[in-house]
């Protein structure tokens, strides 16, 4: 988390990284890029769909494929964004080149704290570092709104260490019946792993990529099995619940086999 006494000090932290401003200027000068900021529900469904496609494209050739590659997850993302926008919690940043958006960053506003939620960029524009350019745009927007607290969200990515000055505790709440044994075992294993520095490092570097790969395979199989079955709209999320149950079993199998 990055927290400063004044908005000006916050902006100075963004200016310290010359690469952020350079990336923004380069996109504008060489690609005619337009930096967008949405604080309401303008074009939200189209924006959400473009984000999902970009996220899938960004991660499809990696060991951690995107979770937005199913119609259920894409719809869930749209519904979440609509709800957050309606409650004035969602701020959407994007880079548009011509008619195409090539980078996205969705943040949530909780009181006076900006919280990172989801990012994606088109890998074809990777050399322009559009994600870093968007970070500078977020800094400028925070300055205009006189905000001094930026929570980068969970995850130990290296770039966060270079921009943050606080590391608050992050708590996770598990809610389930004790009869849901796969879920209970998963939570106990996760608690054990997160309390051990060595285990959490192994989890992030070796286990998590395998888990993500297994999740994608299971979700794909579940969608194929249920593809010809259409439920009434109020029950559309049942497919997601099924995938979550299968994910727990896959997680446990992969964690145990890697820890033994």
N, C-alpha and C positions, 0 to 999 in steps of 0.2 A: 504494500500500500504506500502511496505517496501522499504525504500530508504536509502542508506549509502554513505559515501564519497569515500570509496574504496571497491574493490571486496573482500578483506580480511575481512573487517568489515561485509560485507554481509554474508560471510561464517560463521563468528563467531555467527551471529544470529541463523543460522541453528544448530550450534554445541551446543548452549545453551540448546536446547531441546534434552536431552539425549535419549528420546524415538525415535526420528527420526533415529539416527545412530544405535541404538539398534535394531530397526525393520529391517533395512537393513541387518545387520550382522546376525540376526536370520534367515531371509529368505535364505540367502546364505549358512549358515552352516547347517541348519536343512532341507531345501527343495532343495538345490542346485540351487537356483534361479539365473537367469541371468537378469541383468538390461540393457534394450535396449534404445538407443537414435537414432531417425531417423530425419535427417535434410533435407531429400529429399523425393521423392515419392516411395522409396523402399517398396514393399509389401503393398502399401497403401490401396488398395481395401480390401484385406484380413484383415488388421489391423482395418479398419473402421468397417467391418462386425462383427469382434470379439468384438470390443468396444460396438457396439449396442446390441449384445446379452448379454454381461456382464451387461450393463446398465439396460436392461430390467429385468434380473435376480436379480440385486441388489435392485430394487425398486418395484418388482411385489407384494410383500406381505405388502406394506405400503399404506398409504393414498394418496401418491403422485406417482402414477405409471409412468414409463418411457414414454417419447414421441417418443421413437425410436422403438415402437412395431408395426409400419406399414411399408410396403414395400416402400411407398412414402418417409417417413422420413428417412429411411435407405439409399435410393438412394440420397436424398438431402444431407445427411451427407457425402457420398462418393464424390459427386460432389464438395461440399464446400472444403473438404480436398484436393482434387486434385488441385483445383484452388489456394488455399493458399500455397500449396507446390510448385506449378509452379512459384509463385511470391516470393518464399523464405521467407514466413511469418510463416509457420507452423513447430513446433518442437514437435515430438511425443515421449513420454516416456512410457515404459511399463515394466512389470515384467513377465518373462517367466519361467515356471517350466516344464521342459521337452519340449513337443511340444505345450503346452497350455499357453496362456497369461492369467494371473489372475488379472492384475491391469493395468490401463491406465490413462494417464494424457496428454492431448493435450493443448499446449500453443501457443499463437501467439506472434510473434516478431514484434513490431512496433518501428522502429528506435532502440533506446537503451533500450527499455522497454519490459519486458517479461510480458504478460498478460494471466492470467488463463482463459481457455475456457471451458474444459469439462473433468470430471474425472469419473472413475468407477472402481469397484473392485468386484471380485467374493466373495459373502458373505460366501462361504465355507472356505475362508482363512482369515476371519475377525480377528481371534485371533492373526494373524501375523502382523496386521496393515499395509498391503501393500501400502495403500494410503500415510501413513506417511513416509514409506521407499522411495517412489517415490519423495516425497518432498525433501528429503535429496539428492537424485540423481539430482534433478533440481538445488539445491544449488551448487553441485559440477560442474555441467555443466556451470552454470553462472560464477563461479570462473574461469573456463578454458577460457571462452569468455570475461572475464573482464567486466561483467555487474553488475550494482549496483541498478537497479530499478526493483521491482517485484510487479505487480498489481494483487491482488488476484481475481479481478473481483467482480461483484455485489453479494450481499447476506450478511447477518449478522451472519454467523456461528461463534460459540464461538472460534474455533481454530484460526480464523483470528485475533481476538483481541490480542492473545498471541504472534503473530509474526509480527505485523505491527506497524509502528510509524507515519503514515500519513493517513488521510481520505479525499481525494480530493472530490470535488463535482462531482456527476454523473448526467449527463443530458440525457434526453430521448426525441427524436423527433417523433412527431406523424404527419403523412402525409395522408390526406384523403379528399375526397369531403365532403362538409357540408351536402350533401344529404344522406350520409351513417350514419344515425342516431344512430344505435347501437354502431358503432365505436366511434362517437363523445361523446355519453353519457359515454362510458367506459373510455375514456381519461379524461373526466372531473371528474369522480368519483375517478380515480386513482390519479389525481393531488391533489384532496381534501384529500384523505386518506394519501398520502405521506407527506403532509404538517403538519399532526397532529401525534405526537408521540404515543398517546394512540390508535388512529385508526390504525396506521401502525403495532403496536404490535398485535392488535386483528386480523388484516388481515393476518399476518404471522402465527399466532398460530391457528386460527380458520377458517378463510375464505379461505385462499390459499389452504389448503389440500382439501376442498370441491370442489373448482374450478378445481383443477387438476384431481380429480376423475370424475367430469362432463365432462371435456375435453376428457379424455380417452374414456368415454362411447360414446360421440358424434363422435369422430374420428373413433371408431370401427364401429358404425352404418353407417357412411358415406362411409367407405371402403367396407362394406358389400353391400350397395346399388350400389356402383360403381364397385364392384369387377368383374363383367362380362363385363364391358365396357372398351375397350382398345383404348386409344387415340394415335395419332402419338407422337413420342418422344418429339418434341418441346413444346407440350402442356401438358406434364405429370404433371406439377405443379398446374394445375387447381383444382385437388382434394385437394391440400393443401390450396388453396385459399378458397375453399368451407368450409373446416374445420375451417379456421380462422374466416369466417363470423359467423359460428355456435358458435364458441368459444366466440365471443363477446357477443352474446345474453345470453349464459350460464353464463358468467362472471357477466353481469349486474344483472341477476335474483338472483344469489347467493349473490352478494354484497348487493343489496337492501334488500333482505330478512333477512340478518344477521345484517344490520345496523338499521332496523326498530325496 
